Amino acid sequence: MKIVKHSGNIVDYNPLKLKQSLLKSGASQMTVSAILKTIEKEIYEGISTKQIYKMAFSLLKKTSSSNAARYNLKESIRLLGPAGFFFEKYIARLFASENYQTKTNLILQGQCVSHEIDVLIKKNDVIAMVECKFHMGKDTNSDVKVPMYILSRFNDLKDKRHLIFEPNDSISKCWIVTNNRFTTDAIAFAKCSKLSLLSWDYPENNNLKTKNDADYLYPITCLTTLDIAEKDKLLVMDVILVKELRNNSECLENIGLSPNRIKNVLKEASELCEYFKNNEFKEN
């Protein structure tokens, strides 16, 4: 059976791929089998992957909100847009979880012009600039022009002294982060230029997908017990990660949730942040 991807490309329906993504959400084998059987009865020639995803998400949500939230991770990161400001904060949180000092949205003077830097990080006396390329389109990849442009900005800044974490700090490393993917040319150029990349699926074993399950770094936008407006209010309050809600009902009260809804949100947040003892649910 042929299905249509977001890009418009037509491919064969692959139930194994869907099964693997459902299992990685934490759903049981029994639940996944039941969902696959239901979907196989509903799909038809030419159905879009978006429609299949919506069916799977809806069926998964009926059995477990936290599993549905985990299954919805990529879309949840996209919901940190449209401007990308909250995506930058989210990326800062990811680096902070790895014991980096972080600062966001600083304007630094280079040799030629000034630059607004999305995130600056420091660890072991090494300071790096982090440029975030946020895409609302699901199939929009960062091509080779992105690292070429950012390399020029890095070169303009690296030989200058700046007030960042301390006076007279210097930047010696550069990261580029995107919520989607990098093209092969972008990866090749970055490697050649000694730029570090982080995307949805790159590097292979240490990307946005794997970092979330490893350190419970799920954005609040993945919670199924909150609506979009409520998530936006929390983001404005600088509540970026689900784990920042645990044992913190005050911020939920501040956005007007009832005691019963607060209980449901905290339950989902707690379940989502539980440690997976079964590696079946982790990315390899």
Secondary structure as UniProt FT lines:
FT   STRAND          2..4
FT   TURN            6..7
FT   STRAND          10..12
FT   HELIX           15..24
FT   TURN            25..26
FT   HELIX           29..42
FT   TURN            45..46
FT   HELIX           49..63
FT   HELIX           65..71
FT   HELIX           73..78
FT   TURN            79..80
FT   HELIX           85..96
FT   TURN            97..99
FT   STRAND          101..109
FT   STRAND          114..123
FT   TURN            124..125
FT   STRAND          126..133
FT   TURN            138..139
FT   HELIX           145..157
FT   TURN            158..159
FT   TURN            167..168
FT   STRAND          173..178
FT   HELIX           184..193
FT   STRAND          196..198
FT   TURN            204..205
FT   HELIX           208..215
FT   HELIX           220..222
FT   TURN            224..225
FT   HELIX           228..236
FT   TURN            237..238
FT   HELIX           242..244
FT   TURN            245..247
FT   HELIX           250..254
FT   TURN            255..256
FT   HELIX           259..272
FT   HELIX           279..281
//
